[in-house]
């Protein structure tokens, strides 16, 4: 291996928004994530809507009908 070209490999703390904390090694000392194995629907088996930046609410507002659809006229 060449000297001086590899990044520093240090103890790292990964923190999830659900409160779970994992300790590992990485080139970054701390990492913040939104979803981890403790709260991800695939691992927990619970249906959970994961909304990033309000996309679901924006979709519902855009495609919700405010008035009933008019029947087609021939």
C-alpha positions in Angstrom: 0.0 0.0 0.0 1.2 3.5 -0.7 1.7 5.8 2.2 -0.3 9.0 2.7 -3.1 8.3 0.1 -5.6 6.4 2.3 -8.2 8.2 4.5 -8.1 7.9 8.3 -10.3 4.9 9.5 -11.8 5.9 12.9 -14.5 4.8 15.3 -17.8 6.0 14.0 -21.3 6.5 15.6 -24.3 6.0 13.4 -27.5 7.7 14.8 -31.0 7.2 13.4 -33.9 9.6 13.8 -35.8 6.8 15.7 -33.1 7.0 18.4 -31.1 3.9 17.6 -27.3 4.2 17.9 -24.8 1.9 16.2 -21.0 1.9 16.7 -18.7 0.9 13.8 -15.7 2.1 12.0 -15.7 4.5 9.0 -13.8 7.4 7.5 -16.4 9.7 9.1 -16.6 10.1 12.9 -20.5 10.4 13.0 -23.2 9.6 10.5 -26.9 10.6 10.8 -29.5 8.5 9.0 -33.3 8.7 8.6 -34.1 4.9 8.5 -32.2 2.0 10.1 -32.8 -1.7 10.7 -34.7 -0.9 13.9 -37.4 1.2 12.2 -37.4 0.1 8.5 -40.7 -1.6 7.5 -38.9 -4.5 5.8 -37.2 -5.5 9.0 -40.0 -4.7 11.5 -42.8 -6.2 9.5 -45.0 -3.2 10.1 -46.5 -1.1 7.3 -45.2 2.4 7.7 -45.4 5.2 5.3 -42.0 6.8 4.9 -42.4 10.4 3.6 -39.5 12.4 2.5 -39.9 16.1 2.0 -43.7 15.9 2.0 -44.0 14.0 -1.3 -47.0 12.0 -0.3 -49.0 15.0 0.9 -48.1 16.9 -2.2 -49.3 14.0 -4.4 -52.6 13.8 -2.4 -53.2 17.5 -2.8 -52.4 17.4 -6.5 -54.6 14.5 -7.4 -57.5 14.8 -4.9 -60.8 15.7 -6.4 -62.4 18.8 -5.0 -65.7 18.4 -6.9 -67.2 15.2 -8.3 -66.3 14.4 -11.8 -68.7 15.4 -14.5 -70.3 12.6 -16.6 -69.3 12.7 -20.3 -71.7 14.3 -22.7 -72.3 12.9 -26.1 
